[in-house]
Amino acid sequence: MIPRPEHPNPQFERKNWINLNGEWEFSIDYGRSGRNRKWQEKEHFDGVITVPFCPESKLSGVQNTDFMAAVWYRRSISVPKGYDQGHVMLHFGAVDYQAYIYVNGKLAGTHCGGYSSFSLEITDFLHEGENQLTVCAEDDTRNPMQPVGKQCEEYYSMGCSYTRTTGIWQTVWLEFLPASYIRSVRCLPDEENCAVTLIADCQGQGTLMAEVSYQGEPMGAHALHCSGGQVTMTIPLAQKHLWELGNGRLYDLALSFEEDRVKSYFGLRSVRLEGERFLLNGKSVFQRLILDQGFYREGIYTAPTEEHLIQDIRLSMAAGFNGARLHQKVFEPRFLYHCDRMGYMVWGEFASWGVDFSDPRLVHTFLPEWCEVLERDWNHPAIIGWCPFNETWWWQNRTQCDSTIRMTYEATKRLDPWRPCIDSSGGFHVVSDIFDVHNYDQDPQNFRTCYQTLSDGILYDRFPEYQKYTGGPVFVSEYGGIHWDVDGSEGWGYGEGPKTEEEFLCRYQGLTDTLLDNPHIMGFCYTQLTDVEQEVNGLYTYDRIPKFDTALLCRINSRKAEIEKE
């Protein structure tokens, strides 16, 4: 049985695809010398691995948690007769970090970045019948130019850094495309005018046809001749079905271009900031978010099954949260799809930890991959904001490079001017649409005192010498993190852990009420959804078992906030 058999990208789905997950030959290249020794020409690797799980994970069958400078994968792929009448595309959901792709011993392409997806056309490297696909992935978690997120730079997990991920960790698949095909499509929903604008990029000449439906009922269509490159069309929608929290109404989108057929979808909704408020479809919505790091005991970065992705959203919503910060990791499109259909808002983030924020050279490795993430995930209605950096205060006592932060913010707004962008969550803001802070004060009274001065336009900040609040939306994007260990391990959380469950819930409610009651705060994000390895401050255990009465948490979290009241 193929692990993770579902289509990896429901927003751009064709019927003619082959899932390449499953057993691959595998070898560890500790000296990173394999390319010099021409391992790409080897006919056999001694080990095996289950893709798409990283070799550090139990589900991979390897479970090697040491540093691996390079890893190699090999498998055969079968190509039918007539393949060269069109295009054969090879897709990788994610490979950490520097990937070299060989087909029949020849280099077909490379990619730098451990979190963004990439594709290669490999038609010219193939022949009819069996072909050999070889992948080399080089990884250096300790390289200050390489984003690693919460991957630990020491051998043992420690603090809020966990087991590393090396090599392939998302689905690999093949697509067989006709001579003329659709490269990509961008959907711009217009909630006010009940319409959608499509910007499609096509290869070849022909008629591009777009048909929109809702629950099987036609909503609109448009056809346009295309001579290659980009075309733009606007489709008025017969009925308005808004994407809302808890009700992710989605329009189906069927695209055809000559022989190419693509299935997609979009949500009709608007997001914007107005004064101190965040507006969804023109209504003030308080962001009740949970910090979700997307780690799994047996798969590490990779969910064991699709049901595990759905489960995490359900657990969050059951506790009264309406969304999440997808923290220090780029989550797979399949997870975002379920956020879309369940009406669950998320912040798209990047795995910025591990890099030297003080070095201006960082922009050369950071920005290209971040832009790839923006391009891939742009169409998801569940994504209501972007956050490329987190806690950029300093790196080994060196201050952040403001120009890198600014350039990344400006690039984000150029690619997506419709969503808000936080330049650095909890860091030193350079230019940001939202002023956000992290505050792990465990005393509810002290915590409340921090935000009482907002009525006078003064915001408590741990770093007043570096930045000053000058008005606008306020987001407490990390708080809580209360230590609660149900297994008796030597794990940690923020502050001194409560002695009883009653004390925990009293502290939790006191902290949360502070933010809900303040008319100048637009949202919060509690740390965190689940325990992760040694960090035991989740509302659920690492195995997704509730620590507390979920219904009680829901009552605390879900009551109307002051900023939502008319």
DAFEN-V933414 format. One record per residue. SS is DSSP state (@ for helix, = for strand, . for the rest). PSI is psi in radians with two decimals (999 if undefined). Layout:
BEGIN
ss | psi
SS | PSI
SS | PSI
END
This chain:
BEGIN
ss | psi
. | 2.33
. | 2.18
. | 2.57
. | 1.08
. | -0.25
. | 2.73
. | 2.29
. | -0.25
. | 1.45
. | -0.22
. | -0.07
. | 1.34
= | 2.25
. | 2.74
. | -0.55
. | 1.31
= | 2.75
= | 2.15
= | 2.19
. | 0.20
. | 2.83
= | -2.68
= | 2.19
= | 2.69
= | 2.65
= | 2.56
= | 2.51
= | 2.32
. | 1.39
. | -0.57
. | 0.01
. | 0.78
. | 0.03
. | -0.68
. | -0.63
. | -0.58
. | 0.13
. | 0.77
@ | -0.36
@ | -0.28
@ | -0.03
. | 2.55
. | -0.10
. | 2.41
. | 2.50
. | -0.58
= | 3.03
= | 2.72
= | 2.63
= | 1.94
= | 2.40
. | 0.47
. | 2.37
. | 2.70
. | -0.32
. | -0.34
. | 2.72
. | -0.70
. | -0.31
. | -0.39
. | -0.09
. | -1.00
. | 0.89
. | 1.99
. | 0.19
. | 2.92
. | 2.27
. | 1.91
. | -0.57
= | 2.59
= | 2.63
= | 2.50
= | 2.61
= | 2.41
= | 2.86
= | 2.60
= | 2.43
= | 2.28
= | 2.21
. | 2.89
. | 2.45
. | 0.12
@ | -0.56
@ | 0.08
@ | -0.15
. | -2.40
= | 2.38
= | 2.07
= | 2.34
= | 2.17
= | 2.45
= | 2.16
. | -0.75
. | 2.45
= | 2.14
= | 1.90
. | -1.04
= | 2.03
= | 2.40
= | 2.16
= | 2.16
= | 2.41
= | 2.08
. | 0.72
. | -0.07
= | 2.48
= | 2.03
= | -0.37
= | 2.96
= | 2.86
= | 2.39
= | 2.12
. | 2.24
. | -0.03
. | -0.41
. | 2.62
. | 2.73
= | 2.79
= | 2.62
= | 2.40
= | 2.18
. | 0.26
@ | -0.83
@ | -0.18
@ | -0.06
. | 2.86
. | 2.83
. | 2.42
= | -2.52
= | 2.34
= | 2.70
= | 2.20
= | 2.18
= | 2.38
= | 2.25
= | 2.28
= | 2.05
= | 2.44
. | 2.31
. | 1.58
. | -0.44
. | 0.01
. | 2.06
. | -0.09
. | -0.03
. | 2.04
. | 2.30
. | -0.09
. | -2.28
. | 0.33
= | 2.25
. | 2.39
. | -0.02
. | 2.90
. | -0.83
. | 2.49
. | 2.51
= | 2.65
. | -2.26
. | 0.61
= | 2.48
= | -3.01
. | 2.43
. | 2.90
. | 2.16
. | 2.44
= | -2.63
= | 2.21
. | 0.16
. | 2.98
. | 2.49
= | 2.35
= | 2.79
= | 2.55
= | 2.42
= | 1.96
= | 2.62
. | 3.09
. | -0.72
. | 2.31
= | 2.92
= | 2.10
= | -0.82
= | 2.87
= | 2.39
= | 2.30
= | 2.18
= | 1.70
= | 2.46
= | 1.58
. | -0.69
. | -0.73
. | 0.07
. | 1.07
= | 2.93
= | 2.38
= | 2.30
= | 2.30
= | 1.87
= | 2.51
= | 2.09
= | 2.62
= | 2.10
. | -3.06
. | 2.60
= | -2.93
= | 2.15
= | 2.15
= | 2.26
= | 2.22
= | 2.20
= | 2.38
= | 2.81
= | 2.03
. | 0.72
. | -0.13
= | 2.24
= | 2.38
= | -0.27
= | 2.77
= | 2.79
= | 2.54
= | 2.52
= | 2.36
= | 2.43
= | 2.31
. | 0.54
. | 2.62
= | -2.69
= | 2.47
= | 2.63
= | 2.36
= | 2.56
= | 2.28
= | 1.94
= | 2.45
. | 2.34
. | -0.53
. | 2.56
. | 2.07
. | 1.74
= | 2.48
= | 2.11
= | 2.88
. | 2.26
. | -0.06
= | 1.43
= | 1.27
. | 2.24
. | 2.34
= | 2.40
= | 2.47
= | 2.07
= | 2.14
= | 2.43
= | 2.46
= | 1.83
. | -2.08
. | -0.11
= | 2.41
= | 2.21
= | 2.34
= | 2.30
= | -2.95
= | 2.91
= | 2.86
. | 2.46
= | 1.82
. | 2.81
. | 2.55
= | 2.42
= | 2.87
= | 2.47
= | 1.90
. | -2.06
. | 0.00
= | 2.64
= | 2.21
= | 2.25
= | 2.07
. | 0.64
. | 0.00
= | 2.44
= | 2.19
. | 2.21
. | 2.21
= | 1.81
= | 1.49
= | 2.74
= | 2.51
= | 2.07
= | 2.07
. | -0.14
. | 0.70
. | 2.57
= | 2.40
. | -0.77
. | -0.36
. | -0.14
= | -1.80
. | -0.34
. | 2.17
. | 2.36
. | -0.68
. | 2.92
@ | -0.60
@ | -0.55
@ | -0.61
@ | -0.82
@ | -0.71
@ | -0.75
@ | -0.64
@ | -0.76
@ | -0.72
@ | -0.74
@ | -0.84
@ | -0.61
@ | -0.49
. | 0.12
. | 0.21
. | 2.54
. | 0.15
= | -2.96
= | 2.64
= | 2.07
= | 1.61
. | 2.17
. | 0.66
. | 2.54
. | 1.98
. | 2.64
. | 2.63
@ | -0.51
@ | -0.64
@ | -0.77
@ | -0.60
@ | -0.77
@ | -0.58
@ | -0.75
@ | -0.88
@ | -0.34
@ | -0.01
. | 0.89
. | 1.94
= | 2.50
= | 2.67
= | 2.21
= | 2.14
= | 3.06
. | 2.73
. | 1.20
. | -0.27
. | 2.72
. | -0.18
. | 2.77
. | 1.73
. | -0.24
. | -0.21
. | 2.04
@ | -0.33
@ | -0.29
@ | -0.58
@ | -0.50
@ | -0.48
@ | -0.58
@ | -0.92
@ | -0.76
@ | -0.72
@ | -0.70
@ | -0.71
@ | -0.61
@ | -0.68
@ | -0.79
@ | -0.78
@ | -0.72
@ | -0.74
@ | 0.08
. | -0.67
. | -0.16
. | 2.04
. | -0.44
. | -0.47
= | 2.03
= | 0.05
= | 2.87
= | 2.58
= | 1.65
= | -0.53
= | 2.77
= | 2.20
. | 1.14
. | 0.56
. | -0.90
= | 2.92
= | 1.91
. | 0.87
. | 0.27
= | 2.42
= | 2.75
. | 2.66
. | 1.83
@ | -0.58
@ | -0.61
@ | -0.76
@ | -0.79
@ | -0.80
@ | -0.68
@ | -0.74
@ | -0.85
@ | -0.69
@ | -0.69
@ | -0.78
@ | -0.52
@ | -0.73
@ | -0.55
. | 1.54
. | -0.07
. | -0.34
. | 2.58
= | 2.69
= | 2.25
= | 2.12
= | -0.79
= | 1.94
= | 2.14
. | 0.12
. | -2.78
. | 1.88
. | 2.37
. | -0.95
. | 2.11
. | 2.52
. | -0.40
. | 2.38
= | 1.90
= | 2.69
= | 2.71
= | 2.34
= | 1.93
. | 0.42
. | 2.27
. | -0.10
. | 1.96
@ | -0.61
@ | -0.79
@ | -0.72
@ | -0.77
@ | -0.69
@ | -0.59
@ | -0.53
@ | 0.11
@ | -0.49
@ | -0.06
@ | -0.50
@ | -0.44
@ | 0.16
. | 0.31
. | 2.17
. | 2.24
. | 2.35
. | 2.34
. | -0.32
. | 1.01
. | -0.39
. | -0.29
. | -0.39
. | 2.79
. | 2.31
. | 2.24
. | 0.35
. | 3.02
. | -3.07
. | 2.46
= | 2.30
= | 2.03
= | 1.57
= | -0.01
= | 2.26
= | 3.00
= | -1.88
. | 0.58
= | 2.26
. | 2.18
. | 1.81
. | 1.95
. | -0.20
. | -0.06
. | 0.37
. | 3.10
. | 0.73
. | 3.14
= | 2.76
. | -3.08
= | 2.37
. | -3.07
. | 2.24
. | 2.51
. | 2.69
. | -0.46
. | 2.83
@ | -0.65
@ | -0.74
@ | -0.70
@ | -0.91
@ | -0.59
@ | -0.77
@ | -0.80
@ | -0.84
@ | -0.68
@ | -0.76
@ | -0.79
@ | -0.72
@ | -0.65
@ | -0.75
@ | -0.65
@ | -0.58
@ | -0.24
. | 2.07
. | -0.07
. | 0.05
. | 2.24
. | -0.17
= | 2.91
= | 2.86
= | 2.00
= | 2.41
= | 1.90
. | -3.14
. | -0.94
= | 2.72
. | 2.60
= | 1.92
. | -2.04
. | -0.15
= | 1.89
. | 0.99
. | 0.36
. | 2.79
. | -0.28
= | 2.73
. | 3.03
. | -0.50
. | 0.24
. | 0.56
. | 2.26
= | 2.40
. | -0.41
. | 3.04
. | 1.87
@ | -0.64
@ | -0.64
@ | -0.77
@ | -0.69
@ | -0.73
@ | -0.67
@ | -0.80
@ | -0.57
@ | -0.09
. | 2.71
. | 2.33
. | 2.75
@ | -0.67
@ | -0.25
@ | -0.26
. | 2.42
. | 999
END
